[in-house]
Amino acid sequence: MQDLDRITQIPGLMGGKATIRGLRVSVGMIVEQIAAGRSIEALLTDYPYLEREDILQALRYAAWRAEEREIALAR
């Protein structure tokens, strides 16, 4: 996927999870926070070392991964 230059996967960092710019902030944590109703502004306040584009790329990466394969959901 193009335009995800802020998403990194480093084997020894956070168990190899996708992170933001090699920081100890996982894409999953960002997505969970947004899904729980936190705003981008609130995340930027709580994590001052993050930038708006970091959060937007985390959301794009999660959307791309969700489209990557089909998962059977409970009916």
Contact map, one row per residue, 1 for C-alpha under 8 A:
111100000000000000000000000000000000000000000000000000000000000100000000000
111110000000000000000000000000000000000000000000000000000000000000000000000
111110000000000000000000000000000000000000000000000000000000000000000000000
111111100000000000000000000000000000000000000000000000001000100000000000000
011111110000000000000000000000000000000000000000000000000000000000000000000
000111110000000000011000000000000000000000000000000001001000000000000000000
000111111000000001111100001000000000000000000000000001001100100000000000000
000011111100000001111100000000000000000000000000000000000000000000000000000
000000111110100111100100000000000000000000000000000000000000000000000000000
000000011111110111000100000000000000000000000000000000000000000000000000000
000000001111111110000000000000000000000000000000000000000000000000000000000
000000000111111100000000000000000000000000000000000000000000000000000000000
000000001111111110000101000000000000000000000000000000000000000000000000000
000000000111111110100001010000000000000000000000000000000000000000000000000
000000000011111110000000000000000000000000000000000000000000000000000000000
000000001111111111000000000000000000000000000000000000000000000000000000000
000000001110111111100000011000000000000000000000000000000000000000000000000
000000111100000111110000011100000000000000000000000000000000000000000000000
000000111000010011111111111000000000000000000000000000000000000000000000000
000001110000000001111111111000000000000000000000000001000100000000000000000
000001110000000000111110000000000000000000000000000001000000000000000000000
000000111100100000111111100000000000000000000000000000000000000000000000000
000000000000000000111111110000000000000000000000000000000000000000000000000
000000000000110000110111110000000000000000000000000000000000000000000000000
000000000000000000110111111011000000000000000000000000000000000000000000000
000000000000010011110011111111000000000000000000000000000000000000000000000
000000100000000011110000111111100000000000000000000000000110110000000000000
000000000000000001000000011111110000000000000000000000000000010000000000000
000000000000000000000000111111111000000000000000000000000000000000000000000
000000000000000000000000111111111100000000000000000000100110000000000000000
000000000000000000000000001111111110000000000000000000000110010000000000000
000000000000000000000000000111111111000000000000000000000000000000000000000
000000000000000000000000000011111111110000100000000000000000000000000000000
000000000000000000000000000001111111111100000000000000000000000000000000000
000000000000000000000000000000111111110000000000000000000000000000000000000
000000000000000000000000000000011111110000000000000000000000000000000000000
000000000000000000000000000000001111111000000000000000000000000000000000000
000000000000000000000000000000001111111101100000000000000000000000000000000
000000000000000000000000000000000100111111100000000000000000000000000000000
000000000000000000000000000000000100011111110000000100100000000000000000000
000000000000000000000000000000000000001111111000000000000000000000000000000
000000000000000000000000000000000000011111111100000000000000000000000000000
000000000000000000000000000000001000011111111110000000000000000000000000000
000000000000000000000000000000000000000111111111111100000000000000000000000
000000000000000000000000000000000000000011111111000000000000000000000000000
000000000000000000000000000000000000000001111111000000000000000000000000000
000000000000000000000000000000000000000000111111110000000000000000000000000
000000000000000000000000000000000000000000011111111000000000000000000000000
000000000000000000000000000000000000000000010011111000000000000000000000000
000000000000000000000000000000000000000000010011111101100000000000000000000
000000000000000000000000000000000000000000010001111111100000000000000000000
000000000000000000000000000000000000000100010000011111110000000000000000000
000000000000000000000000000000000000000000000000001111111000000000000000000
000001100000000000011000000000000000000000000000011111111100000000000000000
000000000000000000000000000001000000000100000000011111111110000000000000000
000000000000000000000000000000000000000000000000000111111111000000000000000
000101100000000000000000000000000000000000000000000011111111100000000000000
000000100000000000010000001001100000000000000000000001111111110000000000000
000000000000000000000000001001100000000000000000000000111111111000000000000
000000000000000000000000000000000000000000000000000000011111111100000000000
000100100000000000000000001000000000000000000000000000001111111110000000000
000000000000000000000000001100100000000000000000000000000111111111000000000
000000000000000000000000000000000000000000000000000000000011111111100000000
100000000000000000000000000000000000000000000000000000000001111111110000000
000000000000000000000000000000000000000000000000000000000000111111111000000
000000000000000000000000000000000000000000000000000000000000011111111100000
000000000000000000000000000000000000000000000000000000000000001111111100000
000000000000000000000000000000000000000000000000000000000000000111111100000
000000000000000000000000000000000000000000000000000000000000000011111110000
000000000000000000000000000000000000000000000000000000000000000001111111000
000000000000000000000000000000000000000000000000000000000000000000001111100
000000000000000000000000000000000000000000000000000000000000000000000111110
000000000000000000000000000000000000000000000000000000000000000000000011111
000000000000000000000000000000000000000000000000000000000000000000000001111
000000000000000000000000000000000000000000000000000000000000000000000000111
